[in-house]
Amino acid sequence: MINDILRKLLRNKLIRHHSPFALFARPYSRVCYVVEGAGWVVDRVGHYITHWVHQKTGVDCQVTRTYEGIVRQVVHFGSRNAYFSGGFQHVDPSNRVVFTWFHGSDADPNPDNQRMIRALPECVPRVEKVVTSSSIGKERLLGWGVSQSKIALIPLGVDLRCFRLATVAQRRSWRERLEVPEGAICIGSFQKDGNGWGEGLEPKLVKGPDIFLEAVRRLAECYPLFVLLTGPARGYVKRGLETLGLPYRHDYLRNYEDIVPYYHCLDLYLVTSRDEGGPEAVLESMATGVPVVSTRVGMAADLVHSGDNGYLVEVEDVDGLVAAAAQLIEHPWLRQQCIANGLATVQAYDWSDIAWQYYECVYKPLLQ
């Protein structure tokens, strides 16, 4: 009897939901954060946001890899890939939809990136909010026709309970355990910068691995360098370092929190990307007392103030990267100043505080 009534309502378009069960769902009481489950940073971001929103507000939040069967709820696609790969076409129209756009530019020749930019005019009218993590991302979205009212600028966060300063003894111990040569200037690069999930011999140029290699080549002419790498698909950089004759260590860490001691070994972290949403490494470096030199990308452009809490140079400016790194290597007082100011900067970015911004700016207006 009930099913017959529902079918009649659907046939006569008196209700618009794809699923008749939408009528019986408790409306807009949950946040469902959709991830691809591929081990990307988005999975971790979703965990922190949903955990802290629930802890602070009691709202039912969950990370999910599917949006099928979800009706009359808040559905947040944690990446543009998750949304544009089918979410905007197949998510039940009864939901209130949000998606995140971390990075992507007109200059990126990747055909998937260009396809998603072209799809924005069709997709955006179907969503409540588009979240981006940086001012650069916001300006691009505005330029592509996304209205100011639909954009939420909320940065990435960092777990300050996990990413903390090391003592001198802890730092010395970890450098010994990871076989960093005594007296070496240890430079870190912890991001995936090769295509695919294999060896990564084909460079992902948007991450700037070619720029990284050129920068460390020039620095090695003046300083005894040791390069510390983590992350998958680092084959291009490893082969380049071997060609240059530069010593390095690469460990692929399965548990992300295991990366903290690797930061404690560093004298300097280099971000050489051409485009970013973060990267999270900027926050993690500041939290662990590592000076940062970064290109003007993503959140780095909002966070880093040259000569104060790090150094910022233009994209593809190898000369600027080398000069800034040299300043930090040669002037201990400057390095300590950047460490202290970076630590002060990062205190506002704990995930518990960032998740509250998600609740106040995005979820609360959509929940009943």
C-alpha positions as CSV (number, residue, x, y, z in Angstrom):
1,M,0.0,0.0,0.0
2,I,2.7,2.5,1.0
3,N,4.9,1.5,-1.9
4,D,2.0,2.1,-4.3
5,I,1.5,5.6,-2.9
6,L,5.2,6.4,-3.2
7,R,5.3,5.1,-6.8
8,K,2.3,7.3,-7.7
9,L,3.9,10.4,-6.1
10,L,7.1,9.8,-8.0
11,R,5.3,9.2,-11.3
12,N,3.4,12.4,-10.9
13,K,6.6,14.3,-9.8
14,L,5.0,15.3,-6.6
15,I,8.3,14.4,-4.9
16,R,11.7,14.7,-6.6
17,H,13.9,12.2,-4.7
18,H,15.4,9.3,-6.6
19,S,14.8,7.0,-3.7
20,P,11.3,6.7,-2.0
21,F,13.1,5.9,1.2
22,A,14.2,9.6,1.4
23,L,10.8,10.4,2.8
24,F,11.6,8.4,5.9
25,A,15.2,9.5,6.6
26,R,15.7,11.9,9.4
27,P,16.3,15.1,7.4
28,Y,19.7,16.9,7.4
29,S,21.0,15.5,10.7
30,R,24.2,13.9,9.4
31,V,27.4,15.0,7.6
32,C,28.7,12.3,5.2
33,Y,32.2,13.1,4.1
34,V,33.0,11.3,0.8
35,V,36.5,10.2,0.1
36,E,38.0,8.1,-2.7
37,G,39.8,5.8,-0.3
38,A,43.0,5.8,-2.3
39,G,45.3,6.8,0.5
40,W,45.3,10.5,-0.5
41,V,45.6,13.3,2.1
42,V,41.8,13.8,1.6
43,D,41.2,10.6,3.6
44,R,43.1,12.0,6.5
45,V,41.5,15.4,6.2
46,G,38.0,13.8,6.3
47,H,38.9,11.9,9.4
48,Y,40.0,15.0,11.3
49,I,37.0,17.1,10.2
50,T,34.4,14.5,11.1
51,H,36.0,13.5,14.3
52,W,36.3,17.0,15.7
53,V,32.9,18.2,14.5
54,H,31.3,15.3,16.3
55,Q,33.5,15.8,19.4
56,K,32.6,19.5,19.6
57,T,28.9,19.5,18.5
58,G,27.6,15.9,18.8
59,V,26.6,16.0,15.1
60,D,26.6,12.6,13.5
61,C,29.6,12.8,11.1
62,Q,31.1,9.9,9.1
63,V,33.7,9.3,6.4
64,T,32.3,7.2,3.6
65,R,33.5,5.9,0.2
66,T,30.1,5.9,-1.3
67,Y,27.2,8.3,-1.6
68,E,24.7,5.8,-2.9
69,G,21.7,5.4,-0.7
70,I,22.3,8.6,1.2
71,V,19.2,10.8,1.1
72,R,18.2,14.1,2.7
73,Q,21.6,14.6,4.4
74,V,24.7,16.9,4.1
75,V,27.1,15.2,1.6
76,H,30.6,16.7,1.5
77,F,32.8,15.4,-1.3
78,G,36.3,15.8,0.1
79,S,37.9,16.4,-3.3
80,R,37.0,17.7,-6.6
81,N,37.9,14.3,-8.1
82,A,35.3,12.5,-6.0
83,Y,32.6,15.0,-7.0
84,F,33.3,15.4,-10.7
85,S,33.9,11.7,-11.3
86,G,30.2,11.1,-10.9
87,G,29.0,12.6,-7.7
88,F,27.3,15.6,-9.2
89,Q,25.4,13.4,-11.6
90,H,24.4,10.6,-9.3
91,V,24.1,11.9,-5.8
92,D,20.5,12.0,-4.7
93,P,19.1,15.5,-5.3
94,S,17.5,15.5,-1.9
95,N,20.9,15.9,-0.3
96,R,22.6,19.2,0.5
97,V,25.9,18.9,-1.3
98,V,29.3,20.5,-0.6
99,F,32.6,19.8,-2.4
100,T,36.2,20.8,-1.8
101,W,38.5,22.3,-4.5
102,F,42.1,22.2,-3.2
103,H,44.0,23.0,-6.3
104,G,43.9,23.2,-10.1
105,S,44.7,26.0,-12.5
106,D,44.2,27.1,-16.1
107,A,47.9,26.5,-16.6
108,D,47.8,22.8,-15.7
109,P,47.7,20.8,-19.0
110,N,46.2,17.8,-17.3
111,P,43.0,17.0,-19.3
112,D,41.2,15.9,-16.1
113,N,41.9,19.3,-14.6
114,Q,40.6,21.1,-17.6
115,R,37.5,18.9,-17.8
116,M,36.6,19.8,-14.2
117,I,37.1,23.5,-14.8
118,R,34.8,23.4,-17.8
119,A,32.2,21.5,-15.8
120,L,32.0,24.1,-13.0
121,P,29.1,26.1,-14.6
122,E,27.0,23.0,-14.7
123,C,28.0,21.6,-11.3
124,V,28.0,24.6,-9.0
125,P,24.3,25.4,-9.2
126,R,23.7,22.0,-7.7
127,V,25.8,22.6,-4.6
128,E,25.4,24.6,-1.4
129,K,29.1,25.4,-0.9
130,V,32.5,25.0,-2.6
131,V,35.3,24.8,0.0
132,T,38.9,25.9,-0.9
133,S,41.9,26.0,1.4
134,S,43.7,29.1,0.1
135,S,43.2,32.6,-1.2
136,I,44.8,31.6,-4.5
137,G,42.1,28.9,-4.8
138,K,39.3,31.3,-4.0
139,E,40.5,33.8,-6.6
140,R,40.6,31.1,-9.3
141,L,37.1,29.9,-8.4
142,L,35.8,33.5,-8.6
143,G,37.4,33.8,-12.0
144,W,35.7,30.6,-13.2
145,G,32.3,32.0,-12.3
146,V,31.7,30.6,-8.9
147,S,29.8,33.2,-6.8
148,Q,31.3,34.7,-3.7
149,S,28.4,33.5,-1.6
150,K,29.1,29.9,-2.5
151,I,32.8,29.8,-1.6
152,A,34.0,28.9,1.8
153,L,37.7,29.7,2.4
154,I,38.9,27.3,5.2
155,P,42.5,26.2,5.5
156,L,43.9,22.8,6.1
157,G,44.8,21.9,9.7
158,V,47.5,20.0,11.5
159,D,47.4,17.7,14.5
160,L,49.4,19.7,17.1
161,R,49.2,16.8,19.6
162,C,51.2,14.7,17.1
163,F,53.4,17.3,15.3
164,R,55.5,18.9,18.1
165,L,59.0,20.2,18.7
166,A,61.8,17.7,19.5
167,T,64.4,18.2,22.2
168,V,68.0,18.5,21.2
169,A,68.6,14.9,22.4
170,Q,65.6,13.6,20.5
171,R,66.7,15.3,17.3
172,R,70.3,13.9,17.7
173,S,68.9,10.4,18.3
174,W,66.7,10.4,15.3
175,R,69.4,11.7,13.0
176,E,71.6,8.9,14.1
177,R,68.8,6.3,13.6
178,L,68.0,7.5,10.1
179,E,71.7,7.7,9.3
180,V,71.9,11.5,8.6
181,P,75.7,12.2,8.4
182,E,77.0,14.4,11.2
183,G,77.4,18.0,10.0
184,A,75.1,17.5,7.0
185,I,72.4,20.0,6.1
186,C,69.4,17.8,6.0
187,I,66.7,18.9,3.5
188,G,63.3,17.3,3.5
189,S,60.8,16.6,0.8
190,F,57.9,14.4,1.9
191,Q,55.3,14.6,-0.9
192,K,54.3,12.3,-3.7
193,D,55.7,13.8,-6.9
194,G,55.7,11.0,-9.4
195,N,52.7,9.9,-11.5
196,G,50.9,6.7,-10.4
197,W,51.4,4.6,-7.4
198,G,54.4,2.6,-8.6
199,E,58.0,3.6,-8.7
200,G,57.1,7.1,-9.9
201,L,59.8,7.5,-12.6
202,E,57.5,9.8,-14.6
203,P,57.5,13.2,-12.8
204,K,54.3,14.9,-11.7
205,L,55.5,18.3,-12.8
206,V,52.8,20.2,-10.9
207,K,54.7,19.2,-7.7
208,G,58.0,20.6,-9.1
209,P,60.3,17.6,-8.7
210,D,62.5,19.0,-11.5
211,I,62.8,22.3,-9.6
212,F,63.6,20.5,-6.4
213,L,66.5,18.7,-8.1
214,E,67.9,21.8,-9.6
215,A,67.7,23.7,-6.3
216,V,69.5,21.0,-4.3
217,R,72.1,20.6,-7.1
218,R,73.0,24.3,-6.7
219,L,73.0,24.1,-2.9
220,A,75.2,21.1,-2.9
221,E,77.9,23.2,-4.6
222,C,78.3,25.2,-1.3
223,Y,77.0,22.9,1.5
224,P,77.2,19.3,2.6
225,L,73.6,18.2,1.8
226,F,71.7,15.1,2.8
227,V,68.1,14.7,1.4
228,L,65.5,12.9,3.4
229,L,62.5,11.6,1.4
230,T,59.2,9.9,2.3
231,G,56.1,9.2,0.4
232,P,55.2,7.0,-2.6
233,A,56.3,7.4,-6.2
234,R,59.6,9.2,-5.6
235,G,61.5,7.4,-8.3
236,Y,62.1,10.5,-10.5
237,V,63.7,12.4,-7.6
238,K,65.7,9.4,-6.3
239,R,67.1,8.8,-9.8
240,G,68.0,12.5,-10.1
241,L,69.8,12.5,-6.7
242,E,71.8,9.4,-7.7
243,T,72.8,11.1,-11.0
244,L,73.9,14.2,-9.1
245,G,75.8,12.0,-6.6
246,L,73.8,13.4,-3.6
247,P,73.3,11.2,-0.6
248,Y,69.7,10.6,0.4
249,R,67.4,8.3,2.3
250,H,63.9,7.3,1.2
251,D,61.3,5.5,3.4
252,Y,57.8,4.9,2.4
253,L,55.8,5.1,5.7
254,R,52.5,3.2,5.9
255,N,51.5,5.0,9.1
256,Y,51.4,8.7,8.5
257,E,52.2,9.7,12.1
258,D,55.5,7.9,11.7
259,I,56.6,10.9,9.7
260,V,57.1,13.1,12.7
261,P,60.6,11.9,13.6
262,Y,61.6,12.6,10.0
263,Y,60.7,16.3,10.4
264,H,62.9,16.2,13.6
265,C,65.9,15.3,11.5
266,L,65.6,18.3,9.2
267,D,67.4,21.6,8.9
268,L,65.2,22.8,6.1
269,Y,62.0,21.9,4.2
270,L,61.7,22.8,0.5
271,V,58.4,23.2,-1.3
272,T,59.1,23.6,-5.0
273,S,55.6,23.0,-6.4
274,R,53.9,24.8,-9.3
275,D,50.5,24.4,-7.7
276,E,49.1,23.2,-4.3
277,G,46.1,23.3,-2.1
278,G,48.3,23.3,1.0
279,P,50.7,21.6,1.2
280,E,50.2,20.2,4.7
281,A,54.0,20.0,4.9
282,V,54.1,23.8,5.6
283,L,52.0,23.4,8.7
284,E,53.8,20.2,9.8
285,S,57.2,21.9,9.4
286,M,56.2,24.9,11.4
287,A,54.7,22.7,14.2
288,T,57.9,20.6,14.4
289,G,60.3,23.6,14.3
290,V,61.6,23.2,10.7
291,P,62.2,26.4,8.6
292,V,60.3,26.4,5.3
293,V,61.2,27.7,1.9
294,S,58.3,27.5,-0.5
295,T,57.1,28.7,-3.8
296,R,54.0,31.0,-3.8
297,V,51.4,28.2,-4.0
298,G,48.3,27.3,-2.0
299,M,48.2,27.9,1.7
300,A,52.0,28.6,1.7
301,A,51.1,32.0,0.1
302,D,48.8,32.8,3.0
303,L,51.0,31.4,5.8
304,V,54.6,32.2,5.0
305,H,56.0,35.7,5.4
306,S,59.5,36.0,4.0
307,G,62.2,36.6,6.7
308,D,59.7,36.3,9.5
309,N,58.4,32.7,9.7
310,G,59.9,31.2,6.5
311,Y,60.6,32.3,3.0
312,L,58.4,32.6,0.0
313,V,59.5,32.9,-3.7
314,E,57.7,32.9,-7.0
315,V,56.9,29.6,-8.8
316,E,59.9,28.2,-10.7
317,D,62.2,30.7,-9.2
318,V,65.2,28.4,-8.5
319,D,67.5,31.3,-7.8
320,G,65.1,32.5,-5.1
321,L,64.8,29.1,-3.5
322,V,68.6,28.7,-3.4
323,A,69.2,32.2,-2.0
324,A,66.5,31.8,0.7
325,A,67.8,28.4,1.7
326,A,71.3,29.8,1.9
327,Q,70.1,32.6,4.2
328,L,68.7,30.1,6.6
329,I,71.7,27.8,6.5
330,E,74.2,30.6,7.1
331,H,72.4,32.6,9.7
332,P,71.4,30.6,12.8
333,W,69.7,33.6,14.4
334,L,67.4,33.9,11.3
335,R,66.7,30.2,11.4
336,Q,65.7,30.4,15.0
337,Q,63.5,33.5,14.3
338,C,61.7,31.6,11.6
339,I,61.3,28.6,13.8
340,A,59.8,30.6,16.7
341,N,57.5,32.7,14.5
342,G,56.4,29.6,12.5
343,L,55.5,27.9,15.8
344,A,53.4,30.9,16.8
345,T,51.7,31.0,13.4
346,V,50.7,27.3,13.4
347,Q,48.9,27.4,16.7
348,A,45.7,28.7,15.0
349,Y,45.6,25.7,12.7
350,D,45.0,22.8,15.0
351,W,42.5,20.4,13.4
352,S,40.1,20.9,16.4
353,D,39.9,24.7,15.5
354,I,39.8,24.1,11.7
355,A,36.9,21.6,12.1
356,W,35.0,24.2,14.1
357,Q,35.3,26.5,11.1
358,Y,33.8,23.8,8.9
359,Y,30.9,23.5,11.3
360,E,30.2,27.2,11.6
361,C,30.7,28.2,8.0
362,V,29.5,25.1,6.1
363,Y,27.7,22.5,8.0
364,K,25.6,24.4,10.7
365,P,23.6,26.3,8.1
366,L,22.8,23.1,6.3
367,L,21.8,21.0,9.3
368,Q,18.4,21.0,10.9
